[in-house]
Amino acid sequence: MTITMSKFAQILYMRKYKYILGFSIITLVIANCSPKEYPLGKYQNTAIVADGDASDWGLPLRFGNENGSLQYAITNDKENIYISVASSDQATQMKMLRAGIKIFIDPKGNKSKDISLTYPFKDQMEMPKERNQNGNLDRNAMKQKMIMDADIFSTTGFINMENRIYDLKDTSHIKVAMNFDTYNNLVFESIIPIKNILSSPITNKKTPSISVGIMINTFGGQRPSGSSEMSRNEGGGMGGGMRSGMGNGGMRGGMGGGGMRGGMGGGGMRGGMGNSNVNNTISNWYQFKLAYQAD
């Protein structure tokens, strides 16, 4: 069979096209399997104590959800990941106390909920009936009583840790605390060892990207880790529902008398049951590359 030059050129073109297509598919598969790269996180140079007081973080906290009812910061050093979550919104505070706060960590940088920390670990905190001298409900005393009763947390999926309930006094692995600060912000803090998340320590040449999710449940009780109900405020990475502290949803702090303030616009974050929908689950994800700093 005689093949003309035109036919021969077509055969070569088709072979070249198949080669390019195959190479493109392989490249795409490799790219999808490669670890995701996110913005570099913040290295924690100063000591952090998990005590429910965010003053050692350097205010304002770095991020906030869309409506300004929640602020948070996440940092790391070579040994630990540090998480601080704060709110002065009354409805959000009651969610944190009664329905609990759940922290998810995905060492692959996605939004998996296989690794989680839940605090306080109770189906739903009982609403105490603390009253003042006039017989009226004492909101501050009620919240302080709920803080005192929040004495256990649970973990799931961490490396070299049992999936069980831990007492707050057990600081052998994860450290957890929640309390009200001087400005009546409810502050949650946690220190999570990196060795309980990653199988090998981070180095200058190996600093993976991870994800940290923060979820505050509704009053309906704590949901299992696989719950798909997420707030409209959910954001990925640096965007989505997260806004920088000095922006519309931030906390402002200082010696000048304002303390930590945040909220919509320039008017500060104000407490009140009307500022948050109590039926909404608050959820935000922060996806970042672990920071590393040589000695």
For each residue, the residues with C-beta under 8 A, 3 or more apart:
1:
2:
3: 7 8 11
4: 7 8
5: 8 9
6: 9 10
7: 3 4 10 11
8: 3 4 5 11 12
9: 5 6 12 13
10: 6 7 13 14
11: 3 7 8 14 15
12: 8 9 15 16
13: 9 10 16 17
14: 10 11 17 18
15: 11 12 18 19
16: 12 13 19 20
17: 13 14 20 21
18: 14 15 21 22
19: 15 16 22 23
20: 16 17 23 24
21: 17 18 24 25
22: 18 19 25 26
23: 19 20 26 27
24: 20 21 27 28
25: 21 22 28 29
26: 22 23 29 30
27: 23 24 30 31
28: 24 25 31 32
29: 25 26 32 33
30: 26 27 33 34
31: 27 28 34
32: 28 29
33: 29 30
34: 30 31
35: 108 109 208 209
36: 108 109 110 209 287
37: 209 289
38: 109 209 237 287 288 289
39: 237 238 288 289
40: 288 289 291
41: 74 75 76 288 289 290 291
42: 62 73 74 75 76 291
43: 75 76 77 291 292 293
44: 48 75 76 77 80 82
45: 77 293
46: 56 58
47: 56
48: 44 56 57 75 82 189 191
49: 53 56 189
50: 175 176 177 189 190 191
51: 177 179 189
52: 177 178 179 180 181 187 188 189
53: 49 56 179 181 187 189
54: 57 59 61 73 84 86 181 185 187 189 260
55: 59 181 253
56: 46 47 48 49 53
57: 48 54 61 73 84
58: 46
59: 54 55 245 251 252 253 254 260
60: 71 245 246 250 251 252 253 260 262
61: 54 57 64 71 72 73 84 86 245 250 251 260
62: 42 72 73 74 244 245
63: 71 72 73 74 242 243 244 245 284 286
64: 61 68 70 71 72 242 243 244 245 247 248 249 250 251 262
65: 68 69 70 71 231 233 241 242 243 249 282 284
66: 232 233 235 241 243 249
67: 233 249 264 275 276
68: 64 65 71 89 248 249 250 262 263 264 269
69: 65 87 89 91 92 269 275 276 282
70: 64 65 85 86 87 89 92 214 216 282 284
71: 60 61 63 64 65 68 85 86 87 245 249 250 251 260 262
72: 61 62 63 64 83 84 85 86 214 284 286
73: 42 54 57 61 62 63 82 83 84 245
74: 41 42 62 63 81 82 83 84 212 286 288
75: 41 42 43 44 48 81 82 291
76: 41 42 43 44 80 81 82 194 290 291
77: 43 44 45 80 82 291 293
78: 194 201 202 292 293
79: 193 194 195
80: 44 76 77 191 192 193 194
81: 74 75 76 105 191 192 194 197 212 290
82: 44 48 73 74 75 76 77 189 190 191 192
83: 72 73 74 103 188 189 190 191 192 212 214
84: 54 57 61 72 73 74 187 188 189
85: 70 71 72 96 101 187 188 189 214
86: 54 61 70 71 72 181 185 186 187 188 251 260
87: 69 70 71 92 93 96 185 186
88: 93 183 184 185 186 260 261 262 269 270 271
89: 68 69 70 92 93 269 270 271 272 275 276
90: 93 94 271 272 273 275
91: 69 94 95 272 273 274 275 276 277 278
92: 69 70 87 89 95 96 186 216 276 282
93: 87 88 89 90 96 97 143 186 271
94: 90 91 97 98 219 278
95: 91 92 98 99 216 217 218 219 276 278 282
96: 85 87 92 93 99 100 101 178 186 188 216
97: 93 94 120 125 143 146 147 150 186
98: 94 95 124 125 127 146 219
99: 95 96 124 125 216 217 218 219 220 221 222
100: 96 118 119 120 121 122 125 216 217 222
101: 85 96 118 119 178 188 214 215 216 217
102: 116 117 118 213 214 215 216 217 222 225
103: 83 116 117 118 190 192 212 213 214 215
104: 111 112 113 115 116 211 212 213 214 215 225 285
105: 81 115 116 117 192 197 210 211 212 213
106: 109 110 111 112 113 114 115 210 211 212 213
107: 115 197 198 208 210
108: 35 36 112 210 211
109: 35 36 38 106 208 209 210 211 287
110: 36 106 211
111: 104 106 211 213 236 285
112: 104 106 108 115 211
113: 104 106 116 213 225 226 227
114: 106 156 157 225
115: 104 105 106 107 112 156 157 158 197
116: 102 103 104 105 113 155 156 157 225
117: 102 103 105 153 154 155 174 176 190 192
118: 100 101 102 103 121 153 154 155 156 222
119: 100 101 150 152 153 154 176 178 188 190
120: 97 100 125 149 150 151 152 153 178
121: 100 118 152 153 154 165 222
122: 100 125 150 152 222
123: 221 222
124: 98 99 219 220 221 222
125: 97 98 99 100 120 122 146 149 150
126: 149
127: 98 142
128: 142 145 146 149
129: 137 142
130: 137 138 141 142 145
131: 134 135 136 137 138
132: 135 136 137 138 141
133:
134: 131
135: 131 132
136: 131 132
137: 129 130 131 132 142
138: 130 131 132 141 142
139: 142 143
140: 143 144
141: 130 132 138 144 145
142: 127 128 129 130 137 138 139 145 146
143: 93 97 139 140 146 147 180 186
144: 140 141 147 148 180
145: 128 130 141 142 148 149
146: 97 98 125 128 142 143 149 150
147: 97 143 144 150 178 179 180
148: 144 145 151
149: 120 125 126 128 145 146
150: 97 119 120 122 125 146 147 178
151: 120 148 167 168
152: 119 120 121 122 165 166 167 168
153: 117 118 119 120 121 165 166 168 174 176
154: 117 118 119 121 163 164 165 166
155: 116 117 118 158 161 162 163 164 166 173 174
156: 114 115 116 118 163 225
157: 114 115 116 163 225
158: 115 155 161 173 174 196 197
159: 195 196 197 198 199
160: 195 196
161: 155 158 173 174 196
162: 155
163: 154 155 156 157
164: 154 155
165: 121 152 153 154
166: 152 153 154 155 170 173 174
167: 151 152 170
168: 151 152 153 176 177
169:
170: 166 167 173
171: 174 175
172:
173: 155 158 161 166 170 193 196
174: 117 153 155 158 161 166 171 190 191 192 193 196
175: 50 171 189 190 191
176: 50 117 119 153 168 188 189 190
177: 50 51 52 168 188 189 190
178: 52 96 101 119 120 147 150 186 187 188 189
179: 51 52 53 147 186 187
180: 52 143 144 147 184 185 186 187
181: 52 53 54 55 86 184 185 187 260
182: 259
183: 88 259 260 261
184: 88 180 181 271
185: 54 86 87 88 180 181 251 259 260
186: 86 87 88 92 93 96 97 143 178 179 180
187: 52 53 54 84 85 86 178 179 180 181
188: 52 83 84 85 86 96 101 119 176 177 178
189: 48 49 50 51 52 53 54 82 83 84 85 175 176 177 178
190: 50 82 83 103 117 119 174 175 176 177
191: 48 50 80 81 82 83 174 175
192: 80 81 82 83 103 105 117 174 196 197
193: 79 80 173 174 196 197
194: 76 78 79 80 81 197 198 201 202 290
195: 79 159 160 198 201
196: 158 159 160 161 173 174 192 193
197: 81 105 107 115 158 159 192 193 194 210
198: 107 159 194 195 201 202 208
199: 159
200: 206
201: 78 194 195 198
202: 78 194 198 206 207 208 290 292
203: 206 207 292
204: 207 292 294
205:
206: 200 202 203
207: 202 203 204 289 290 291 292
208: 35 107 109 198 202 289 290
209: 35 36 37 38 109 287 288 289 290
210: 105 106 107 108 109 197 287 288 289 290
211: 104 105 106 108 109 110 111 112 285 286 287 288
212: 74 81 83 103 104 105 106 285 286 288
213: 102 103 104 105 106 111 113 283 284 285 286
214: 70 72 83 85 101 102 103 104 282 283 284 285 286
215: 101 102 103 104 230 281 282 283
216: 70 92 95 96 99 100 101 102 281 282 283
217: 95 99 100 101 102 220 221 222 223 281
218: 95 99 278 279 280 281
219: 94 95 98 99 124 278 279
220: 99 124 217 223
221: 99 123 124 217
222: 99 100 102 118 121 122 123 124 217
223: 217 220 227 229
224: 227
225: 102 104 113 114 116 156 157
226: 113
227: 113 223 224
228:
229: 223 281
230: 215 234 281 283
231: 65 234 241 280 281 282 283
232: 66 241 280
233: 65 66 67 240 241 280 282 283 284
234: 230 231 240 241 283 284 285
235: 66 239 240 241 242 284 285
236: 111 239 240 285 287
237: 38 39 240 285 286 287 288
238: 39 242 286
239: 235 236 242
240: 233 234 235 236 237 284 285
241: 65 66 231 232 233 234 235 283 284
242: 63 64 65 235 238 239 284 286
243: 63 64 65 66 247 248 249 250
244: 62 63 64 247 250
245: 59 60 61 62 63 64 71 73 249 250 251 252 262
246: 60 250 252
247: 64 243 244 250
248: 64 68 243 263 264 265
249: 64 65 66 67 68 71 243 245 262 263 264
250: 60 61 64 68 71 243 244 245 246 247 262
251: 59 60 61 64 71 86 185 245 260 261 262 269
252: 59 60 245 246 258 260 261 262 268
253: 55 59 60 258 259 260 261
254: 59 258 259
255:
256:
257:
258: 252 253 254 261 268
259: 182 183 185 253 254
260: 54 59 60 61 71 86 88 181 183 185 251 252 253
261: 88 183 251 252 253 258 268 269
262: 60 64 68 71 88 245 249 250 251 252 268 269
263: 68 248 249 267 268 269 270
264: 67 68 248 249 267 269
265: 248
266:
267: 263 264 270
268: 252 258 261 262 263
269: 68 69 88 89 251 261 262 263 264
270: 88 89 263 267 275
271: 88 89 90 93 184 275
272: 89 90 91 275
273: 90 91 276 278
274: 91
275: 67 69 89 90 91 270 271 272
276: 67 69 89 91 92 95 273 280 282
277: 91 280
278: 91 94 95 218 219 273
279: 218 219
280: 218 231 232 233 276 277
281: 215 216 217 218 229 230 231
282: 65 69 70 92 95 214 215 216 231 233 276
283: 213 214 215 216 230 231 233 234 241
284: 63 65 70 72 213 214 233 234 235 240 241 242
285: 104 111 211 212 213 214 234 235 236 237 240
286: 63 72 74 211 212 213 214 237 238 242
287: 36 38 109 209 210 211 236 237
288: 38 39 40 41 74 209 210 211 212 237
289: 37 38 39 40 41 207 208 209 210
290: 41 76 81 194 202 207 208 209 210
291: 40 41 42 43 75 76 77 207
292: 43 78 202 203 204 207
293: 43 45 77 78
294: 204
295:
